[in-house]
Amino acid sequence: MSVARKKCCQRENNCTPPAGDLPVDPQREEYLRGLRAFLTEYAAPDALDDVRSSSYKAMLRLAIDQASYPRPDDSDEIRMAFVERYSISVLDVHWELSPADIVPEDRPQCGFSEIDCDADGHVTKVNLRYDISVKIRTIPAEICLLRHSREWILSRQQLTGRIPCAQQTADDGPAAGFPTTLNVLRLDKNQLTGTLPPTLFSLTALTSLVLDTNLLSGTLSPAIGNLPALEILSLFDNHFIGTVPDDLERLTRLEVLHLDQNNLLGCCGPGLCARTDVGTLKYLTVDCELAAAPAPRNASVPVGATTTRGSRAVHRRSVPVGRAKRAVHM
């Protein structure tokens, strides 16, 4: 779709006409059947059949543009390149992305301000800026098909529903889990619900996990220690319960840890406290009611106490804990 047509369609809010408004075109109908058969390997069949869904409308948009979909004998690289184009089309229908000033003819998936691509045309970043407002306030499952992604920044959009990519097998829906290349996942300051999906804990390249200020619940799995590259973990202002897993001490690169404003019990392990002593863990914020008694320098931090480098409110008897300086995640 050209930039001019894209901008015109956005003004009219009618980029993809309803299926019933299109004249019957036997060639297009044949194309749609073939396209649907291809996409069912990657997308949920029910969504592809629902004329109200973003999945169906994106498929219809490809049909209108007569985009050439891969043949069965095409390489995986060709197939996944087309899947990326379909996925971005779904995000555009769902969120009304902003057209870029220049749209590469051979890489239409890269023609949006919120999308970054690498030299090969693979989508590497999805960034919903603070100054935009998405059309539908959920996260389409098709985002999980962007298998070359390194950053997803979907903050401050009042998004509802669950964290995406919870599927553990391809039979569960689009893709299986998160892209393994993901470095940054920011879903903070939304209205997301549910628990942390187990697929989240297989992201060995993840350096920043920022999920604060949502409505997330459940316990913190010990599997959270399986994120060896993690430097920032921000989960404050949610509804998590249970204890703080000792496995957090396995995150040796962690520099920022925010767990306050939850319903967590127990203590942070002595390993985390020792790292605040030497400065490798620069920010540690957790909540508890009061520090019950003076504690040795290397004691565990009761969950509910708040500490940062150079500040040990937890060591003061019966003194309400003040708010620690919050690390800023950009």
N, C-alpha and C positions, 0 to 999 in steps of 0.2 A: 504494500500500500504506500503510495507516495506521501510525502510530507503534507502537500497541499490538501490531498484528500483526507489525510488523518486529521488535520486541524479543522477542516470543514465538518467532518463527522463528529468531532468532539463538541463543536459549537451546537450541532443539531442533536447531540446525544443519541445518535442513531447510526453508529458505525456498522453494526450488523443487523440487517433487517430480520424481523421474525420469520421463521421458516414458512409460515402460512402466507406471507406477503411475497414470496419469491415465485415467479412463474415456473411451471413444471419444465424441467430441462433434463431429458433422458441422459445426456452425457454427464451432467452434474450429479444426478442421482446415482449413476454407476460409479462415479468418482467417490461420492460419499460412502457408498458401501465398501469400496476398497480401502478408503482412508480409515473408516471405522474399524475394519478388520485389522489393519495395521496397529491402530492406537490401542486396541483392547489388550495388546501385550504390555502396555505401560499405564493405561488409565483405567479407572473403574467403569465397567460396561454400563452400569445404571446411570452414571453421570453423562455418558456419551449419548444415552437415549432420552435424557430429560431435556426437552427443548427450552426449559427455563434456566438451565445450569450454564455456568461460564464455560464448562468443558464442551458442551454441545455448541455454544455460540462461537467458541474459538475454532472448533472443527468446521463449522459452517463458513467462517471467515476464510479459512484456508481453501475451502471448496470454491468460494466466489473468486478468489485470486488464482485458482487452478494451480496451487503449489504442487510440485511434483513430489509425491511421497516415495520412499524407498521401495525397491523390489525385494522379494525374499532372498535373492542371492547377493544383495548389496552388503558391503562391509559394515561392521558394527559402528565404525566411525561415521559413515554416511547416515546410518539409521539414527544414531544418537544426536547428530547435528539437526536432523529434522525434528526429533523429539524436543530439543531445546527450543526450536522455533515455535512448536506447538505450545510448549509450557509458557513461554513469554507471551504468546497470544492469549492464553488463559489469564495470566496476570493482568494484561492490558484490559481485557473485558471486565475483569473483576474489580480492578482498582483504578482504571482510567489513567494509565501512565502518561507522562508528558513527552511529546515527540521531541527528539533531538534536532538540532539545527541541520545536521547532516545525517542522512539515513543511507548506510551502505546498501547498494542494490543487491549484493550477493549475501548480505548478513542482516536481514530485516529484524532479527531478534536483538540486534545491537542498536536499534534506532530510537532509544528512549533515554531521557535524562536520568532516570533512576537505575539504569542498567550499565554496567561496565563489562567490556569484553577484552579478551587477550588478543594477541596477533593472529591467532587461528580462528577467531570468531566465537570462541567458547565464552559463555556467560560466567564471569568470575565474581560479580558483586551485584546485590540487589539492595538499594538504599532508598527507603521511603523517607524523604526529608521531612523535617518538622513543619515546613511551611506548606505542605500539601495535605489534602484530606482525601482519603481513599473512598471509593464509591460503596463497596460492600466490606463491612468490617469483620471479615474472617480471613484466614490464611488458606488459599487454595492448596489442595494436596499436591497439585502438579508442580509446586515449587521444589519438591523433593526430587524431581526429574532433572534438575540442573546439576549434573554430576561433577562439574568442574568448579563449582562455587567455592569461593574462599571467604566471602563475607556476606552475611545477611544482617542488615540493620533495619529493623522494622519497629522502631520505637515511637511512642507517643501518638499512636493512631487509634486508640480505643478499640483495638482488635479484641474480639471475643472468640470463644471456642477453646480448643485444646492446642497444645504445642504440636506442630505437624511432624510428619516423618516417623510416627510411632510404629509403622508396619515393620515386622521382623522378617517377613517373607514376601516375595513378589505376589503371592496369591492374596495378600491382605489389601492390595490397592497399589496406587502408583509408587513404583520403585520399592526398595527395601531399605528403610532407614534413611539417615542423613547422608549427604555427599561426604565421602571420607576425606575430601580435601578441605573441609570447612575449618577455618582458623578463628573466625569471629562470629558469634551468634548473639545478637542483641534483640530481645523482645520486650524490653523494659517499658514500664509506664503504659501498660495496656490493661485489659480486663480478661486475661486468659485464665482458664480454669483447668482442673484436673491435676494429674501427677506428672512427675518427670518421667518421660518415656525411657525404657531401658536402652533403646537404640542411641540415646544421647551419650551413653558412657562408653561407646566404642570409637569416639572421635579422638584419636590419639594425636592429631595435629592441632586440636583446639587450644587456643591461647586465651580467649576471652569469652566467658559465659555470663551474660548480664540479663537476668530475668526478674529483677526487682520490681516492686510496685505493680503486682498483679494479684490474682486471686488463686494462686496455685496452692495445692494442699498435698497431704500425704507425708511420708517420711523421707529422709535423705538416705538413699541407698549407699551401702558400703562401696558399691561399684563406682561411686564418684571418685574414688582413688585411682581409677583406671584412665585418668586424663593426664598423662605425664607432662604435657607441654603447657598446662593451664597456668596462667599468670594472674588472671582476674576472675574471681567468682563472686558475683553479687546476687544474693537471693533475699535481701531484706524486704520487709513490708509485704509478706505473703501470709499463708496460713499453714506453714509446715509444722509438723508435730514430731514427737519422738525425741531421740537423742542425737547429738552431733557425732557422726561416725569418726572413730579413731583413724579411719583410712584417709582423712584429710591430711594427715601428717605425711602421707606418701607423695603429696603434691609438692615436690621439692622446689619447683620454680614459682610457687605462688607468692605474689607480692601484695595482693589485695583480697581480703576476705570479709564480706558483709553478710552477717546472718541475723542481724537484729530485727525487731518488730515481727517476730514469728512466735510460735508456741513451743519452742524447743526447750528441752530439759537436759540436765547433766553438765558436763564440763568439756571445754576444749582441752585437748591433750597437751602435756608438757612440752612436746616437740614444737608445737605451734608457738607457745609462749617463749621458748628458747630462741626461736627465730625472730621474735620481736626484739629480743635483747641485742642481737647482733645486727638487726636492721634489714635482714633479707625479706621478712614479712613486714612491709611498711605500714599497712593498714589492717587492723583487726577490729571489727565492731560486732559485738554480740550483746544480748540483753539478759539481765536478771534483776531481781527486785533490789537486793542489797548485798554487799559483801559482808558475809556473816562474821568474819574474824580476820585479823591480820594473817597474811600468807607469806611463806618463804618466797624468795625472789623467783625461783624457778617452778613454783607450784602451777597446777592447772588453773586456767581461767574459768570460773563458773559461767555457764551460759546465762547471759543476762548482764554480766559485767561488760564494760566497754573499755577497750584499751587501744592505744595507738603507740607507735614508737615514741618513747620519751614520756608516756603518760600511763600511770598505773592506778586508776581509781579503784580497782578491785582490791588493792592492798589496804584500803582504809576501812576501818571498822564502822559499820552502820551509817555509811554516807551514801545517799542516792547517787547512782552513777550518771554522770553527764554525757551528753552526746559527743562522740568523738568526731573529729574532722572527717568528712566523707571524701573518699577518693573520687575524683571526677573521671568518668569513662567517656572518652571521645571516639 
